[in-house]
Protein backbone atom coordinates (compact mmCIF):
# COMPACT_ATOMS: atom_id res chain seq x y z
CA UNK A 1 0.00 0.00 0.00
CA UNK A 2 1.43 3.38 -1.00
CA UNK A 3 2.03 6.09 1.60
CA UNK A 4 -0.72 8.68 1.05
CA UNK A 5 -0.06 10.78 4.17
CA UNK A 6 1.68 13.72 2.47
CA UNK A 7 -0.79 14.74 -0.23
CA UNK A 8 -0.44 18.47 0.51
CA UNK A 9 2.56 20.75 0.87
CA UNK A 10 2.25 20.95 4.66
CA UNK A 11 4.91 19.10 6.63
CA UNK A 12 2.94 16.44 8.49
CA UNK A 13 4.07 13.99 11.14
CA UNK A 14 2.82 10.45 10.61
CA UNK A 15 2.38 9.88 14.36
CA UNK A 16 -0.21 12.57 14.99
CA UNK A 17 -1.07 14.21 11.64
CA UNK A 18 0.29 17.51 12.97
CA UNK A 19 1.51 20.35 10.80
CA UNK A 20 4.26 22.85 11.44
CA UNK A 21 2.80 26.11 12.77
CA UNK A 22 4.90 28.03 10.25
CA UNK A 23 2.91 26.33 7.49
CA UNK A 24 -0.31 27.89 8.79
CA UNK A 25 0.83 31.16 10.39
CA UNK A 26 3.32 32.65 7.96
CA UNK A 27 2.50 36.38 8.45
CA UNK A 28 1.24 36.56 4.86
CA UNK A 29 -2.37 37.39 5.80
CA UNK A 30 -2.53 40.11 8.47
CA UNK A 31 -5.84 41.65 7.36
CA UNK A 32 -9.30 40.89 8.73
CA UNK A 33 -12.31 42.26 6.86
CA UNK A 34 -15.82 42.89 8.19
CA UNK A 35 -18.99 43.74 6.27
CA UNK A 36 -22.55 43.99 7.53
CA UNK A 37 -25.75 45.85 6.65
CA UNK A 38 -27.61 47.80 9.33
CA UNK A 39 -30.97 49.56 9.34
CA UNK A 40 -29.59 52.75 10.93
CA UNK A 41 -26.25 54.55 10.66
CA UNK A 42 -25.83 54.76 14.43
CA UNK A 43 -25.96 50.93 14.61
CA UNK A 44 -23.09 50.70 12.13
CA UNK A 45 -21.14 53.33 14.06
CA UNK A 46 -21.66 51.43 17.33
CA UNK A 47 -20.49 48.20 15.69
CA UNK A 48 -17.40 49.94 14.31
CA UNK A 49 -16.61 51.35 17.77
CA UNK A 50 -16.90 47.86 19.28
CA UNK A 51 -14.73 46.32 16.58
CA UNK A 52 -12.15 49.07 17.05
CA UNK A 53 -12.05 48.37 20.80
CA UNK A 54 -11.52 44.65 20.11
CA UNK A 55 -8.72 45.41 17.63
CA UNK A 56 -7.01 47.78 20.09
CA UNK A 57 -7.16 45.09 22.79
CA UNK A 58 -5.33 42.61 20.51
CA UNK A 59 -2.75 44.82 18.79
CA UNK A 60 0.91 44.93 19.78
CA UNK A 61 1.64 47.67 17.25
CA UNK A 62 -1.09 50.03 16.05
CA UNK A 63 -3.66 48.26 13.90
CA UNK A 64 -4.50 50.08 10.66
CA UNK A 65 -8.29 50.44 10.51
CA UNK A 66 -9.95 51.51 7.27
CA UNK A 67 -13.74 51.75 7.27
CA UNK A 68 -16.67 53.05 5.26
CA UNK A 69 -20.36 53.35 5.98
CA UNK A 70 -22.27 53.57 2.71
CA UNK A 71 -25.98 53.84 1.93
CA UNK A 72 -27.63 50.57 0.94
CA UNK A 73 -31.16 49.37 0.21
CA UNK A 74 -33.00 49.52 3.51
CA UNK A 75 -30.14 51.02 5.51
CA UNK A 76 -26.38 51.32 5.46
CA UNK A 77 -23.49 48.90 5.00
CA UNK A 78 -20.37 48.93 7.17
CA UNK A 79 -17.17 47.74 5.48
CA UNK A 80 -14.04 47.68 7.61
CA UNK A 81 -10.53 46.30 7.16
CA UNK A 82 -8.22 45.72 10.13
CA UNK A 83 -4.54 45.26 9.29
CA UNK A 84 -2.49 43.91 12.19
CA UNK A 85 1.28 43.73 12.53
CA UNK A 86 1.23 39.92 12.60
CA UNK A 87 -1.06 37.10 11.56
CA UNK A 88 -1.45 35.75 15.11
CA UNK A 89 -3.15 39.01 16.13
CA UNK A 90 -5.43 38.75 13.11
CA UNK A 91 -6.47 35.24 14.12
CA UNK A 92 -7.07 36.28 17.74
CA UNK A 93 -9.23 39.19 16.55
CA UNK A 94 -11.23 36.97 14.18
CA UNK A 95 -11.78 34.29 16.82
CA UNK A 96 -12.99 36.99 19.23
CA UNK A 97 -15.76 37.88 16.77
CA UNK A 98 -17.27 34.39 16.81
N, C-alpha and C positions, 0 to 999 in steps of 0.2 A: 504494500500500500504506500503510495507516495505521500510525502510530508506536505500537507496543505495549510500548515499553520501560518506561514508568512505570505499571505496573498496581497497585503497592502504594503506601503512603504514604511509603516511604523515599525520600530524595533520592538518585537514582542518576545517575552520569555515563555518558553514552553510550559514551565511549571505552573504559572498562574495567569497566563494571558494578559500580563501587564504591559504597558507601553511606557517609554521614557517620557517624563513630563515635558522635556524640551521638544518633543514631537507635537505636543498639543499646545503648550504655551510658549510661543516663539517670539512674542512681542511684535508680530506682524499686524494684528488686529486690535488696536487700542481705542476703537470708536464704538460707542453704543448709540443706537438711534431709537427715537420714540416718536410715535405718531398716533393721535387719537382725536376724534371729533367730539365736540361738546356743544350743548345747546346755547350756552352763554359764554361770553368772553371772560368774565370773572372766574368761571370754573376752570378754563384753560390756564389763566394766570395763576390760580391757586395750585393747580397740578404742577406747573413749571416751577413755582416756588418750592414745592415739596421735593421735586426731582433734583433741584439745585441743592437743597439741603442734604439730600442723600449723597449726591456727588461730592460735596464738600467734606462730608464725613469719611469718605473713602480715600480721597486724593492724598498723595504724598507731596506732589508738586501740583501747582494750580491746574485744574481741569479746564480745558477750553470748552465753553458752552455756547453753541450757536442755535438760536431758536427763532421761530416765526409763528405768528398766529394769523391765519388767513381766513377770510370769509368762505363759507361752504354752504351747500344746501342745508337749510334747517339749523344753522349755527356757525361754528368756527372750527377750524382744525389746527391743532398744535403739532408742529414738527420741531423736534429738538435733537441735536447731535451733541454727544458728550465725548470729548477726546481726552483720554487719560494718559499719563506718562508711561504706564506699562499695562500689559494685557491682564495681569492678575487683578489690578484695580477695576478694570472693565468687567471682568467676570464677577467680582464681588458686587459691583453695582447692579449688574443684570440679575444676579441671584436675589438681591435684596428687593427687586421689583416683583418677584413671584409671590 
